[in-house]
Amino acid sequence: MILVRTPYKKEMLEVQGRFYARRGYAYAVQDCRGRFGSPGVWEPFINEPKDGYDTIEWLAAQPWSSGKVGMIGGSYVGWVQWWAASLRPPHLVTIIPNVAPPDPFYNIPTSTACSSFWRHLVGGYPGEQRHRRHFGSYYPQHRREEVHATAPPLPVIDLDKAVLGKENPYWRKWIQHPVNDAYWEQANFLDRLKDVNIPVFHQSGWFDGDGIGSKLNYLRMKESGHPNQKLVLGPWGHTDTAMRRIGEHDFGPQAILDLQRDYLRWFDYCSRESTTGS
């Protein structure tokens, strides 16, 4: 059973669903709370751990499920895997978090260019829905200097109006919590990984703006002594797909790896083996 949870519109993942269904997997994709087809109120990060846990355990109990659930996806879709895993759902056997950030406090709002772009991508306002199909190919072209050129020096809280043209409720809440306090603790997961003993396929790129996440997450799992941790880094951007070019730089054919095949082989192994130790 493969689960994907996304804030970017579940219909965008039909091709991936068909890929895994043709290879013997049940595939479920779910809009995160308050996004597109899912009811509730969208608030980044906060509801994902419990929502992910509940979804995994519900899927595992279905008659068409073997009881083994894996997850895959990139960026925020990689984040939701870590949040779910941090609660140790009994039927989660593996995750493949592509280009996943670390704890949110160390990624948003401190990385203002990244967070401004991401808030624009997902809309950032209750009821406003946006998505972009080629997220990975778009990100390397994002011009951070343009963000900084339009940003007022002070007060920082008005950066949303300078970049997006309107107030952003999440940005303003984040700025009100400038230290790693109880608000951010709701979404922190790094310190919980010592108890998350499952195989993980970590993947990122040299030019991934969130690249620190895959490295920190991988190191935390290794430091905790968890076996079956695989890290793949290549000359790519914020994407789950190998490319040979970044802008004008061509890294040659050796930069092209069949990552989709590797993800499938990982799922094949974890679905056969009794690998969960959490």
Residue pairs with C-beta under 8 A, 6 or more apart in sequence:
1 25
1 26
1 27
1 28
1 59
1 60
1 65
1 66
1 67
1 68
1 69
1 70
2 20
2 25
2 26
2 27
2 28
2 69
2 70
2 71
2 72
2 267
3 28
3 29
3 30
3 55
3 56
3 59
3 69
3 70
3 71
4 10
4 13
4 16
4 27
4 28
4 29
4 30
4 71
4 72
4 73
4 77
5 29
5 30
5 31
5 32
5 48
5 51
5 52
5 55
5 71
5 73
5 77
5 80
5 84
6 12
6 13
6 29
6 30
6 31
6 32
6 35
6 73
6 76
6 77
6 80
7 31
7 32
7 35
7 42
7 44
7 76
7 77
7 122
8 35
8 76
8 77
8 121
8 122
8 131
8 132
8 135
9 31
9 35
9 36
9 129
9 131
10 29
10 30
10 31
10 36
10 37
12 131
12 133
13 29
16 27
17 27
17 29
19 260
20 27
20 264
20 267
21 27
23 264
25 267
25 271
26 59
26 64
26 65
28 55
28 59
30 38
30 55
31 37
31 38
32 38
32 42
32 47
32 48
32 51
32 80
33 39
33 40
33 41
33 42
33 47
33 51
34 40
34 41
34 42
34 43
34 126
35 42
35 122
35 129
36 129
40 47
41 126
42 126
43 170
44 76
44 104
44 108
44 122
44 170
45 79
45 83
45 104
45 186
45 187
46 186
46 187
48 79
48 80
48 83
48 84
48 187
49 83
49 84
49 86
49 87
49 187
49 189
50 87
52 80
52 81
52 83
52 84
52 87
52 89
53 84
53 87
53 89
55 84
56 69
56 71
56 84
56 89
56 91
56 92
57 89
57 90
57 91
59 65
59 69
59 91
60 67
60 68
60 69
60 90
60 91
61 67
66 271
67 91
68 91
68 93
68 270
68 271
68 276
69 89
69 91
69 92
69 93
70 92
70 93
70 94
70 95
70 96
70 267
70 270
70 271
71 80
71 81
71 84
71 92
71 94
71 95
71 96
71 97
72 81
72 95
72 96
72 98
72 263
72 267
73 80
73 81
73 96
73 97
73 98
73 240
74 97
74 98
74 99
74 100
74 135
74 136
74 238
74 239
74 240
75 98
75 99
75 100
75 101
75 135
75 210
75 238
76 118
76 122
77 98
78 97
78 98
78 99
78 100
78 101
78 213
79 97
79 100
79 101
79 104
81 95
81 96
81 97
81 100
82 95
82 97
82 100
82 189
82 193
82 217
83 187
83 189
84 92
84 95
85 92
85 95
85 189
85 193
85 196
85 198
85 278
86 189
86 192
86 193
86 196
88 195
88 196
88 278
90 276
90 278
91 276
92 198
92 276
92 278
93 198
93 199
93 270
93 271
93 275
93 276
94 198
94 199
94 200
94 201
94 266
94 267
94 270
94 275
95 198
95 200
95 201
96 200
96 201
96 203
96 263
96 266
96 267
97 200
97 202
97 203
97 214
97 217
98 203
98 204
98 239
98 240
99 136
99 203
99 204
99 205
99 208
99 210
99 211
99 213
99 214
99 238
99 239
99 240
100 202
100 204
100 210
100 213
100 214
100 217
101 107
101 108
101 210
101 212
101 213
102 190
102 212
102 213
102 216
102 217
103 180
103 184
103 187
103 188
103 189
103 190
104 184
104 187
104 188
105 180
105 184
105 188
106 212
106 216
107 114
107 115
107 210
107 212
107 213
108 114
108 115
108 118
108 174
109 115
109 171
109 174
109 175
111 209
112 147
112 148
112 151
112 159
113 142
113 144
113 147
113 148
113 209
114 209
114 210
115 171
115 174
116 147
116 159
116 160
116 163
116 164
117 139
117 142
117 147
119 160
119 164
119 168
119 170
119 171
120 130
120 163
120 164
121 130
121 131
121 132
121 135
122 130
122 131
123 129
123 130
124 164
124 168
124 169
124 170
124 171
125 166
125 168
125 169
126 169
132 138
135 238
135 239
136 237
136 238
136 239
136 240
136 241
137 237
137 239
139 209
139 237
139 238
139 239
140 207
140 237
140 238
140 246
140 247
141 247
147 163
150 162
150 163
151 159
151 162
151 163
152 158
152 159
152 162
156 175
157 171
157 172
157 175
159 171
160 166
160 167
160 168
160 171
160 172
161 167
173 183
177 183
177 184
180 188
190 216
190 217
190 220
193 217
193 220
193 221
193 224
193 226
194 220
194 224
195 224
195 278
196 221
196 224
196 226
196 278
197 224
197 226
197 276
197 277
197 278
198 226
198 275
198 276
198 277
198 278
199 227
199 228
199 229
199 230
199 266
199 270
199 275
200 217
200 218
200 221
200 226
200 228
200 229
200 230
201 230
201 232
201 262
201 263
201 266
202 214
202 217
202 218
202 229
202 230
202 231
202 232
203 214
203 231
203 232
203 233
203 240
203 259
204 210
204 211
204 213
204 214
204 215
204 232
204 233
204 236
205 211
205 233
205 234
205 235
205 236
205 237
205 238
205 239
206 233
206 234
206 235
206 236
207 235
207 236
207 237
207 238
207 246
208 214
208 236
208 237
208 238
208 239
209 237
209 238
210 238
211 233
214 231
214 233
215 231
218 229
218 231
221 229
222 229
226 277
228 275
230 266
232 257
232 259
232 262
234 242
234 255
234 257
235 243
235 244
235 246
235 249
235 251
235 255
236 242
236 243
236 246
236 255
237 243
237 246
240 259
241 259
241 260
242 255
242 256
242 257
242 258
242 259
243 255
243 256
244 250
244 251
244 252
244 253
244 255
244 256
245 251
269 275
